[in-house]
Amino acid sequence: MATKQKARDDIRRELLRRENARRHLLPFCRFVDPNYKVAPHLELLADKLSAVEKCAESGGAEDIGRLTVNMPPRHGKSETASKRWPAFLLGRHPSWRIALVAYGDQFDLPTPQNWSRS
């Protein structure tokens, strides 16, 4: 009997984890990559990206319409904002069209073919 209850609890926890990943960017990042490290600066970035999403949802009536992100190299900026966030948005808004633009050819923009490998 205890094993059935444990199995039910495990299923409930997993369903909650998946729902949290559907609703919030950083849990989504952790869901996709268990090695993804959440840090305070990435929490702030996720809040700002959420505000950009809210602006798009409202047709530009609310929150942040444009966002410039400046962080030192290797702090998770590209991984979070340029790779994970577009995948997260398309999961929430499948009809949205998203353009990823970078200056120069040094930045490896994600494509649908390599999103699962990012």
ZAMARTI-831557 format. One line per field, with one value per residue (C-alpha): x, y, z; residue in three letters. Coordinates in steps of 0.5 Angstrom, whole numbers, plus 2048, in hexadecimal, padded with zeros to 3 digits. Example, Ala and Ser with C-alpha at 12.3 -4.5 7.8 and 13.67 -1.06 7.14 Angstrom:
X	(819, 81B) .
Y	(7F7, 7FE) .
Z	(810, 80E) .
res	(Ala, Ser) .
END
This chain:
X	(800, 806, 809, 802, 802, 809, 808, 802, 806, 80C, 807, 804, 80B, 80C, 806, 807, 80E, 80C, 806, 80B, 810, 80A, 809, 80F, 816, 81B, 817, 817, 81E, 820, 81A, 81E, 825, 826, 82D, 82A, 82C, 827, 82B, 828, 82A, 826, 820, 820, 821, 81B, 817, 818, 817, 810, 80F, 811, 80C, 806, 807, 807, 801, 7FD, 7FF, 804, 7FF, 803, 80A, 811, 810, 818, 81D, 825, 829, 830, 834, 83B, 83D, 83B, 835, 830, 82D, 82D, 82B, 825, 823, 825, 824, 81F, 81A, 818, 817, 813, 80F, 80D, 80B, 806, 804, 805, 802, 807, 80D, 814, 81A, 821, 826, 82D, 832, 838, 839, 83C, 836, 833, 82B, 827, 823, 81D, 822, 827, 822, 821, 829, 82A) .
Y	(800, 805, 804, 806, 80C, 80D, 80C, 811, 816, 816, 817, 81D, 820, 81E, 821, 828, 828, 828, 82D, 832, 831, 833, 839, 83C, 83D, 83A, 834, 833, 834, 82F, 82A, 82A, 82A, 827, 82A, 831, 836, 83B, 841, 848, 84B, 846, 847, 84E, 84D, 848, 84D, 852, 84D, 84C, 853, 853, 84D, 851, 856, 852, 84F, 855, 858, 85D, 860, 85D, 85D, 85C, 85D, 85D, 85A, 85A, 855, 857, 852, 84F, 849, 842, 845, 841, 847, 843, 83D, 840, 845, 843, 83B, 839, 83F, 83F, 837, 839, 83E, 83A, 834, 83A, 83D, 838, 83D, 843, 844, 845, 848, 847, 84C, 84D, 852, 84E, 847, 845, 844, 83D, 83E, 838, 835, 830, 82B, 82C, 82F, 828, 827, 82E) .
Z	(800, 802, 7FB, 7F7, 7FB, 7FA, 7F2, 7F3, 7F6, 7F1, 7EB, 7EF, 7F0, 7E9, 7E6, 7EA, 7E8, 7E1, 7E2, 7E5, 7DF, 7DA, 7DE, 7E0, 7DC, 7E1, 7E3, 7DC, 7DB, 7E1, 7DE, 7D7, 7DA, 7E1, 7E2, 7E0, 7E6, 7E9, 7EB, 7EE, 7E7, 7E3, 7E8, 7E6, 7DF, 7DF, 7E2, 7DD, 7D7, 7DA, 7DA, 7D2, 7D2, 7D5, 7D0, 7CA, 7CD, 7CE, 7C7, 7CA, 7CF, 7D6, 7D8, 7D4, 7CD, 7CC, 7D0, 7D0, 7D4, 7D6, 7DA, 7DA, 7D6, 7D8, 7DD, 7DA, 7D6, 7CF, 7D1, 7D5, 7D1, 7CA, 7CA, 7D0, 7D0, 7C8, 7CA, 7D0, 7CC, 7C6, 7CB, 7CE, 7C8, 7C2, 7BD, 7BF, 7BA, 7BD, 7B9, 7BD, 7BA, 7BC, 7B9, 7B6, 7B5, 7BB, 7BF, 7BE, 7BD, 7BF, 7BA, 7BB, 7B9, 7BE, 7C4, 7C7, 7C7, 7CA) .
res	(Met, Ala, Thr, Lys, Gln, Lys, Ala, Arg, Asp, Asp, Ile, Arg, Arg, Glu, Leu, Leu, Arg, Arg, Glu, Asn, Ala, Arg, Arg, His, Leu, Leu, Pro, Phe, Cys, Arg, Phe, Val, Asp, Pro, Asn, Tyr, Lys, Val, Ala, Pro, His, Leu, Glu, Leu, Leu, Ala, Asp, Lys, Leu, Ser, Ala, Val, Glu, Lys, Cys, Ala, Glu, Ser, Gly, Gly, Ala, Glu, Asp, Ile, Gly, Arg, Leu, Thr, Val, Asn, Met, Pro, Pro, Arg, His, Gly, Lys, Ser, Glu, Thr, Ala, Ser, Lys, Arg, Trp, Pro, Ala, Phe, Leu, Leu, Gly, Arg, His, Pro, Ser, Trp, Arg, Ile, Ala, Leu, Val, Ala, Tyr, Gly, Asp, Gln, Phe, Asp, Leu, Pro, Thr, Pro, Gln, Asn, Trp, Ser, Arg, Ser) .
END
